[in-house]
Amino acid sequence: MKPTAWLRLIMVLIFFAIGQTANSGTSSSESALKAAYLLKFAAYVEWPPSAFPDAETPLTIGVVGDDILMAELARLGANRQITKRKVLVKLMQPGERTAGVHVLFMASRDSDRLGAMLAAVNMQPILTVTQSTAGLDSGSVISFVPVDDRVRFEVSISNAERNGLKISALLLDVALRVRGRGP
């Protein structure tokens, strides 16, 4: 088996294990699972050089509308590095400036409110993540979707490209669905 095939198999197993954790009856909550996913997502995204002013700039993850996920993310991200950058987590309010944010999780399931929040960060180098079935249609790059009592995710390549991001094929391989380029 080629090295890339082994790496893809390992990635599938890691994401499958993460998805199983929330439903195995362990103490992990859905928020902890989504926090773990957010940290993994960041490791498989390439931002344009302009997204990081210098080599010391931390990878900043903003959370809007979910205090519990924010606390889990802060716990899991403490003393962690992703792509050789420290992780900084911050709770944000709807409409707050997103300057310096690299990953933005928006908990709103209200499509009008979600659409407005996504429009505000449109074409900025931000990995937007939602938990709405209409998330990708509203402009999100990644959206969590429930499948058989598991948390899975979908990815929009065109929304990522619009924001100047490149998503690794390894992440795309484990997504439930990937929307390609096009209208």
N, C-alpha and C positions, 0 to 999 in steps of 0.2 A: 504494500500500500504506500502511495506517495506521501511525503511529509504533510502536504497541504490537506490531503484526505484525512490523515490522522488528526490534524488540528481541527478540522471541521467536525469530526466525530466527537472530539473532546468538547468543543463548544456546544454541540447539541446536547450532550450529556449534562454539562454544567447548567444550561438553561432549563433542561427538563427537571433537574434536581431542584433548582430554585422554584420552579412552578409547582412541584410536588410538596415542598415544605409547607406551604400555606394550608394544605388540605390533609396533612398527615396526622392531625390531632396534636401537634407539638405546640409549644407556647408561642410560636411565631404567628403574628397577626398578618392580615392582608397589607397593612401599612408597612410592616417590616419587609414583607416580600417585595412590595413596590419600591421601597427604599433600596433594597439590594439590586433590583433591576436597574434603577436609575444610575447607580454606581457602575454597574456592568456596561450599560449603554455608553456612558461617557468614555470608556476605554476603547470603544470601537467606532469612534467618530473622529474625523480629521477636520479641524477648524482652520480657516484661513489665518495666515500669520498675523494679520491685523487684529485678530480677536484677543491676542495676548501681547500687551505692550513690551514685556521683557520676559526673560527666562524664569524670573522669580514670581511672576503673576500666578496666583492660585487659580485652580479650576473652580469656578463659583457656581453652585447649584441653588437656584431660587425656588421657593415653594409658595404657591398662592392657594389659600383656602383649605389647608389640611395641617393643623397643628400636630396631630399624632404622627403623620408621615414625616413632618419636619423633625420631630424629636428622634424618631427612628433613624432618619438619615444622618442627623448630627452624631448619633451614637455610633452608627456603622462607619461614618466617614472620618471620625476622630483619628488623628495620627495616621491617616491613609494618604497615599499618593496614587494619582492616576496620570499616566503618561508623564511621569517624573515631575508632576505638579502637586502641591498640597491641595487638599480639598477644603473648600470653605462653603458652608451651608448657611442660608439666610432665609428667614420668613419674610415674605413680601405681601403687600396689599395690592388688590386690583388697581391698576392704573399707575402704580409706582414705577419710577424710572428703572429701566433694566440695564443701564450702562454697567459693563463689567460682568454681567451674568452670562454664563456659557450654556447652562442647562436650566430650563424653566418648566417646572411641573405646575399645571393648573388643574385644580380639583373640580372646578365647576362642571356640571353636567347640563347646564342651561345653554342651549346652542346659541342664543342671541348674545348672552354675556361672554361665552367662550369665543365666539366669532369676533367680538370687539377686542378682547384681550389679545387674540392671535393677530388681528390686523395691526395692533399697536407695535408688534415686534416683527412684522413682516419684513423680509429682506435684510434682517440683522443676523449676524452669525451666532444664532441661538438655537440649540436643540430643544424644540418645544415638545413636551410630552403631556398628553391629556388622558382622561379616563372616560371618554364619551364615545358612543358608537358613531357619532357624527364628527369625531375629532379630526380625522384626516380630511374630510370634506370641508371642515372649517379652516384648514390650513396647518394643522399640527403635523410635525414630522413623524412622531410615534404616538400611538394611542393604545392604552391598555384596553383589552376586551375580555369579558368573562366567557369561558368555554368549559362546560361541564364542571362547574365549581372550581375551576382553575383560573389563574390570571395568565393571560397570554398577551401578545402585542402585535400590532400591525405597523407597517412602515410605509411612508410615502417618499419615494426617491425624488420626485419632482419638487415636493415641498422642501426637502433637504437641500437640493441644488439651488432653489430660490433663495435660501438663507446662506448659501455659500459653503455648505457642509458636504463632506463625503462620508458615506456610511460604508463600513467594511462589509465585504461579502460574507464574512463569518457571522456577522449579526443578521444580515438578510437571510442567511440559510436557516436560522432558527426562528424567524418571525412566522406567525400564523399566516399572514398575507403580506405581500409586497406590491405596492402600486408603482408601476413604472412611469417612465416619462410619458408625457402627452398632456392633453387638455384637462 
